[in-house]
Amino acid sequence: MPTYKHPRPSVTTDVVVFGYDGGPELKLLLIQRGGEPFKGQWALPGGFVEMDEDLEAGALRELEEETGVKNLYVEQLFTFGAPDRDPRGRVISVAHYALVNLGNHPAAASSDAERVEWFPRNALPELAFDHARIIELATSRLRAKVRYQPIGFELLPEEFTLGELQALYETVLGVPPFNKRNFRTRILKTGILEEVGRQENVAHRPAMLYRFNEDRYRKLVEERDSAVLRRALDFEL
């Protein structure tokens, strides 16, 4: 067995899962810890990476084991390695984040989690470890990225109205309502939405339904300068 000159820190993954249900706030998936350290406190789902798995696989495994939530697209966020961030010793966490529609991902506590709940982003409980900082960075990353990539569609049902899409952008960015006409004009100019018909069985005048066309988006990225797409999606410009 090889001998290493330097000590090896432990590696964990923590997952910031943003959820959206059409309301005025984004929500975050948190677990109540069942064991020490910080027993009883709320924290992000996560845990130690096993020796034979990569980081993303470890993040997805821990997320499913603790919350039952699975089949998500996760993206690596940042590495957190302050020497005193974990009272158990030298622990480095590679954080990931994910976007989900709440209706498609019910959560239930399992593994070492006592409870699992969705909390409004602006009404979080006191968090264990340095998880408040991880969430702060994840929020900033999400708000920056939604301005130049259509990642927000992960938070919506497959078919949606332009009003629902506008409400999503306003919620993610935490800004006052956009001008409705300008929003519609700019988002439709991108060419990444396709009409799928009108709403049915509604009390008001049925609105047009759309869905995200990923093929058109990829073609747009290949054919046009990225700044063009950013000007179309960044509604605060």
Secondary structure as GFF3:
##gff-version 3
##sequence-region A 1 237
A	DSSP	beta_strand	10	20	.	.	.	ID=ss1
A	DSSP	beta_strand	27	33	.	.	.	ID=ss2
A	DSSP	beta_strand	42	43	.	.	.	ID=ss3
A	DSSP	beta_strand	46	48	.	.	.	ID=ss4
A	DSSP	alpha_helix	55	67	.	.	.	ID=ss5
A	DSSP	beta_strand	74	80	.	.	.	ID=ss6
A	DSSP	beta_strand	91	101	.	.	.	ID=ss7
A	DSSP	three_ten_helix	102	104	.	.	.	ID=ss8
A	DSSP	beta_strand	113	120	.	.	.	ID=ss9
A	DSSP	alpha_helix	131	145	.	.	.	ID=ss10
A	DSSP	three_ten_helix	151	155	.	.	.	ID=ss11
A	DSSP	alpha_helix	162	173	.	.	.	ID=ss12
A	DSSP	alpha_helix	180	189	.	.	.	ID=ss13
A	DSSP	beta_strand	193	198	.	.	.	ID=ss14
A	DSSP	beta_strand	208	212	.	.	.	ID=ss15
A	DSSP	alpha_helix	214	223	.	.	.	ID=ss16
A	DSSP	alpha_helix	226	233	.	.	.	ID=ss17
###
